[in-house]
Structures are given as structure tokens and as C-alpha cells.
Amino acid sequence: MGPICRGRPLVAIVGPTAVGKTALSLRLARDLPVEVVSADSRQIYRYMDIGTAKPSVQQRQQVRHHLIDVVDPDETFTLAQYQALAYSAIENVLSRGSIPLLVGGTGLYVKAVLEGLDIPRVPPDPVLRARLEAEANSQGHEHLHERLRGLDPAAAARIDARNVRRVIRALEVCIHTGRPISGLQAKSAPSYSILRLGLTLPRKQLYARIDQRVDSMMDAGLLHEVQSLVKRGYGLDLPSMSGLGYRQIGMYLRGEVSLEEAVALIKRHTRRFVRRQANWFRRDDPEISWFDVSAPVYGDILASVRRFVAAKC
């Protein structure tokens, strides 16, 4: 183990789904006094373990993890809530003399913490959201995105039209405040020294790893997990159930596709998702130091973290 840290360092480990972020954080925990603060918008949900690739109980016993299993699948969880809990967790880790690792692939979560976004405290409006969702279903997501473009061009330029949930949230803020969400999202940099590490793989290898991961999820009981969630009373139309894996298995349970087709869709949509993740991180944070994990780079990563911690602690 490394020396106890009394500074205020924060190490962020980002990158696309299935690239090996969790494995790296566990390996670093063998060499440094670290704790993990999750930046994954799906791992916050209880009972959703397999499809979210949550660290196992054994892995969480090896190193303390924060912001996993925070809310039930039918509870609302906002970006503002995440940011507040993440800052609280980071402070707790630092108070124990450990190094917080912010680990995950949810770009907006990472950005909210590292850049100190001043997030509008506009509570969710279920009636408005239902109306906007119905509008998207009847007229298409592009129509909703065009509506956002008219109210907030800057936000529309950042938000993918296919990400209906984010488009609806931006519209919700615009409608309730009378101001564009982009104008409300000021920044107040947090008081941490931050090291940004990004993991990458050649596309072909990453796709092969995704296919293997999805097959492993099915073998581990993803279908049973979704069925159990439904038996608990969690509807397939919940936002939590719109994530990769859950949405496609839900299509199978509704009889819309075969199980084989559902698995193929999970793989295809995950590949599409990792392309968007890669674009997000490379465009949104040029300060990230990237490591191609198809090569033996752990020694370089560990040395980078040690140099950073030595300078800050």
C-alpha cells in the first residue's frame, strides 16, 4: 500500500463500456489506498446487478465502493442528487486519508463532478414528462429535439436527438424556468487536484469484448433478473428499465422479438453506445490522458497515479 494521503487529489478513470475500468480500479487498490466513487447512471439502481455490470460483492469487499445501489428502480434520481452525493462521498474518502477514484462511463456524471456544474434545481414534472414522451412517440424524437433547438440551441447542439430523456429534461428546465438550461449550467470548479485517465481499445477488440460480456450476462441470468424486476412490480416502461440489456430483454418479454434477436440488439446497441461515449469524452475533456489497454500499460498508469499523488500529498 502507498502512503496515507492528506492532500485533496481526485483521480478520474473514464472510458467506454467494457473497456476495463472496474478491473483497473481493483488493481490500483492492491497498490494504493483508494476507494471507488461510481460514475455510472445505471449502477445506482438496486436489484439491477447483471445488466449494469455492477462490481460483485467480492469485489466490493476488496475495495470500498460508493454510489452503488442508491435508489429503487422506480425512484427518480437527478443529476443534482448524484453530484451532491458524489461530493459527499469524495469528502468522506479524503477524510480517511484515502484517494478517491471517480470511475465510470456516464459522461454527464463525470462532468458534473469534475467541472462543478451548477445544476438547475428544477424538480421532475411527471405530467409534463409524460406529455413530452407522448409527443416523441407520436411525432418522433427529431421533432422533440427540434423543439429544444428553438428554445435552447446550445443545449440541442450538445444533446443527441436519440437521447429522449435528456432532451425532455432540457425542455422541462426551459419550460419551468423560462430560461435555457445551457444558460443555467454555470460552473464552479471543485477544490480538488484532478488527474484524468482514459482507457481505450481498438474498436475491433472492444466490440469483441462487448459481445463476450453480453453472452456472459445472459449466462449469469440477465433474463431472470429482468423477470424478477417485473415480478417485484417494476414496469418495463420505467426510465431505469430503458438501459442497455433491460430494454431489449423487455422487448422479448413483450413478445416483440425472439430471445436471440434481443441478445443481438443488446450487442448492436452497446456498440453504438460506446461510439457515443468515445466521442463525448474526447470532445468534452481534452485533459484526459489516454491509455490503450490492448498493451501492458498498467505500470505506466500506476506510475502516473503515484507521481500525481506524491505531488499532491
C-alpha positions in Angstrom: 0.0 0.0 0.0 1.1 3.6 -0.6 1.4 6.3 1.9 -1.6 7.9 3.6 -2.7 10.9 1.6 -3.5 14.2 3.3 -4.0 16.3 0.2 -7.1 16.7 -1.9 -6.4 14.6 -5.0 -9.1 13.1 -7.2 -8.4 10.5 -9.9 -11.0 10.0 -12.6 -11.0 6.8 -14.7 -13.2 7.0 -17.7 -13.8 5.3 -21.0 -16.3 3.2 -22.9 -18.4 0.4 -21.6 -16.5 -2.9 -21.3 -13.0 -1.3 -21.6 -11.9 -2.5 -18.2 -12.4 0.5 -15.8 -13.5 -1.7 -12.9 -10.6 -4.1 -13.4 -8.2 -1.2 -13.3 -9.7 0.3 -10.1 -9.4 -3.1 -8.4 -5.8 -3.5 -9.5 -4.9 0.0 -8.3 -6.5 -0.9 -4.9 -3.8 -3.5 -4.4 -1.1 -0.9 -4.7 -2.6 2.3 -3.4 -5.1 3.4 -0.6 -8.1 4.1 -2.8 -11.9 3.9 -2.7 -14.2 4.0 -5.7 -16.9 6.6 -6.3 -19.1 5.2 -9.1 -20.0 7.5 -12.0 -22.4 5.1 -13.6 -26.0 6.1 -14.1 -27.3 2.5 -14.1 -25.4 1.1 -11.1 -27.3 3.5 -8.8 -30.3 1.2 -9.0 -30.9 -1.7 -6.6 -31.7 -5.2 -7.9 -30.2 -4.3 -11.3 -26.8 -6.1 -11.0 -26.1 -8.2 -14.0 -27.2 -5.9 -16.8 -25.4 -2.9 -15.2 -22.1 -4.9 -14.8 -22.0 -3.9 -11.2 -18.9 -4.9 -9.2 -19.6 -8.1 -7.4 -20.0 -8.4 -3.7 -16.5 -10.0 -3.5 -15.0 -7.0 -5.5 -16.7 -4.5 -3.2 -15.2 -6.4 -0.3 -11.8 -5.8 -1.8 -12.2 -2.1 -2.1 -14.9 0.2 -0.8 -17.4 1.4 -3.4 -19.7 4.4 -3.2 -22.9 5.4 -5.1 -23.9 1.8 -6.0 -27.5 0.7 -5.0 -28.6 4.2 -4.1 -32.3 4.1 -5.2 -35.0 1.6 -6.2 -35.7 1.2 -9.9 -39.0 3.2 -9.7 -37.4 6.2 -7.8 -36.4 9.4 -9.5 -32.7 10.3 -9.3 -31.4 13.5 -10.7 -28.0 14.8 -11.8 -28.1 17.3 -9.0 -28.6 14.4 -6.5 -25.8 12.5 -8.0 -23.4 15.4 -7.8 -24.2 16.2 -4.2 -23.8 12.5 -3.2 -20.6 12.2 -5.2 -19.0 15.3 -3.5 -20.1 13.9 -0.1 -18.5 10.5 -0.9 -15.3 12.1 -2.1 -15.0 14.2 1.1 -15.5 11.0 3.2 -12.8 9.2 1.3 -10.4 12.1 1.7 -11.2 12.3 5.4 -9.9 8.7 5.8 -6.6 9.6 4.1 -7.5 7.6 1.0 -7.5 8.5 -2.7 -11.0 8.8 -4.3 -11.2 7.2 -7.8 -14.2 8.5 -9.8 -14.9 5.5 -12.1 -17.5 5.3 -14.8 -18.6 5.9 -18.3 -21.6 8.3 -17.7 -20.1 11.4 -19.2 -22.6 13.8 -17.7 -22.0 12.4 -14.2 -18.2 12.8 -14.6 -18.6 16.3 -16.0 -20.9 17.4 -13.1 -18.2 16.4 -10.6 -15.0 17.4 -12.3 -16.3 20.7 -13.6 -18.6 21.6 -10.7 -21.7 22.2 -12.9 -24.2 24.5 -11.2 -27.2 22.2 -12.0 -30.7 23.8 -12.1 -32.7 22.5 -9.1 -35.9 22.0 -11.1 -37.8 19.1 -9.7 -39.2 16.5 -12.1 -42.7 17.2 -13.5 -44.2 13.8 -14.2 -47.2 15.3 -16.1 -45.0 17.4 -18.4 -42.7 14.5 -19.0 -45.5 12.2 -19.9 -46.8 14.7 -22.4 -43.4 15.2 -24.0 -42.8 11.4 -24.1 -46.1 11.0 -25.9 -45.1 13.8 -28.3 -41.8 12.0 -29.0 -43.7 8.7 -29.6 -46.3 10.2 -31.9 -44.1 12.7 -33.8 -40.6 11.3 -33.4 -37.6 12.2 -31.3 -36.3 14.5 -34.0 -39.4 16.7 -33.6 -38.8 17.0 -29.9 -35.2 17.8 -30.5 -36.1 20.5 -33.0 -38.4 22.0 -30.3 -35.5 22.1 -27.9 -33.4 23.7 -30.7 -35.9 26.6 -30.8 -35.7 27.1 -27.0 -32.0 26.4 -26.4 -29.8 25.9 -29.4 -26.7 25.4 -27.2 -28.2 22.5 -25.3 -29.6 21.0 -28.5 -26.2 21.0 -30.1 -24.8 19.0 -27.1 -27.6 16.5 -26.7 -28.1 13.6 -29.1 -31.7 13.7 -30.5 -31.9 10.0 -29.8 -31.4 10.6 -26.1 -35.0 11.4 -25.5 -34.7 11.5 -21.7 -32.1 14.3 -21.8 -34.0 16.2 -24.4 -37.1 16.1 -22.2 -35.1 17.2 -19.2 -33.7 20.2 -21.0 -37.2 21.1 -22.2 -38.5 20.7 -18.7 -36.0 23.1 -17.3 -36.6 25.6 -20.1 -40.4 25.5 -19.7 -40.3 25.8 -15.9 -37.7 28.5 -15.6 -38.3 30.4 -18.8 -34.5 30.2 -19.4 -32.4 27.8 -21.4 -30.7 25.0 -19.4 -27.4 25.9 -21.0 -27.5 29.3 -19.5 -28.3 28.0 -16.1 -25.5 25.4 -16.1 -22.7 27.6 -14.8 -19.5 26.0 -13.5 -17.8 26.3 -10.1 -14.6 24.2 -10.2 -14.3 21.9 -7.2 -11.4 22.3 -4.8 -9.6 19.1 -5.9 -6.5 18.5 -7.8 -7.7 16.2 -10.6 -5.9 13.5 -12.6 -8.0 12.4 -15.6 -7.2 8.9 -17.0 -9.0 7.4 -20.0 -9.0 3.8 -21.2 -9.4 2.8 -24.8 -9.2 -0.3 -27.0 -9.0 -0.7 -30.8 -12.6 -0.8 -32.0 -12.5 -4.4 -33.1 -11.2 -5.7 -29.8 -13.7 -3.6 -27.9 -16.6 -4.9 -29.9 -15.4 -8.5 -29.3 -15.2 -7.7 -25.6 -18.8 -6.3 -25.7 -20.1 -9.5 -27.4 -18.4 -11.6 -24.8 -19.7 -9.5 -22.0 -23.3 -9.7 -23.2 -23.0 -13.5 -23.6 -21.7 -13.7 -20.1 -24.6 -11.6 -18.8 -27.1 -13.9 -20.4 -25.3 -17.0 -18.9 -25.3 -15.2 -15.5 -29.1 -14.8 -15.6 -29.9 -11.4 -17.2 -33.3 -12.8 -18.4 -34.2 -14.0 -14.9 -33.0 -10.6 -13.4 -35.5 -8.7 -15.6 -38.3 -11.2 -14.9 -37.6 -10.8 -11.2 -37.8 -7.0 -11.5 -41.2 -7.3 -13.3 -42.4 -9.6 -10.5 -41.4 -7.0 -7.9 -43.7 -4.6 -9.7 -41.2 -2.6 -11.7 -42.7 -1.8 -15.1 -40.8 -2.2 -18.3 -41.6 1.4 -19.2 -39.7 2.8 -16.2 -36.7 5.0 -17.1 -34.4 2.6 -15.2 -35.6 -0.2 -17.5 -34.6 1.7 -20.6 -30.9 0.9 -20.1 -28.9 -1.4 -22.4 -29.9 -5.0 -21.8 -33.1 -4.3 -19.9 -34.9 -2.6 -22.8 -34.1 -5.4 -25.2 -35.0 -8.2 -22.8 -38.2 -6.2 -22.1 -38.9 -6.4 -25.8 -38.6 -10.1 -25.6 -40.9 -10.4 -22.6 -43.5 -8.3 -24.5 -43.2 -10.8 -27.4 -41.8 -8.2 -29.8 -38.6 -10.1 -30.6 -37.2 -13.5 -30.0 -34.6 -14.0 -27.3 -31.9 -14.5 -29.9 -32.9 -11.2 -31.6 -32.9 -9.4 -28.2 -29.3 -10.5 -27.5 -28.2 -9.4 -31.0 -29.9 -6.0 -30.3 -28.1 -5.6 -27.0 -24.8 -6.1 -28.7 -25.6 -3.8 -31.6 -26.9 -1.0 -29.4 -24.0 -1.3 -27.0 -21.6 -0.9 -29.9 -23.5 2.2 -30.9 -23.4 3.5 -27.3 -19.6 3.1 -26.9 -19.1 5.2 -30.1 -21.1 8.0 -28.5 -19.1 7.6 -25.2 -15.8 7.9 -27.0 -16.9 11.0 -28.8 -18.2 12.5 -25.6 -15.0 12.1 -23.6 -12.6 13.1 -26.4 -14.7 16.2 -27.3 -15.7 17.2 -23.8 -12.4 16.8 -21.9 -9.2 17.3 -23.8 -7.2 17.0 -20.5 -7.7 13.2 -20.3 -4.6 11.1 -20.6 -5.5 8.1 -22.8 -4.1 4.6 -22.3 -4.6 1.8 -24.9 -5.2 -1.2 -22.7 -4.6 -3.7 -25.5 -0.9 -3.1 -24.5 0.5 -3.8 -21.0 0.1 -0.2 -19.7 -0.7 -0.9 -16.0 2.8 0.0 -14.9 2.5 3.4 -16.7 -0.9 4.1 -15.2 0.3 3.2 -11.7 3.4 5.4 -12.1 1.2 8.3 -13.4 -1.1 8.0 -10.3 1.9 7.7 -7.9 3.6 10.8 -9.4 0.3 12.7 -9.1 -0.4 11.6 -5.5 3.2 12.3 -4.5 2.9 15.8 -5.8 -0.5 16.4 -4.1 0.0 14.6 -0.8 
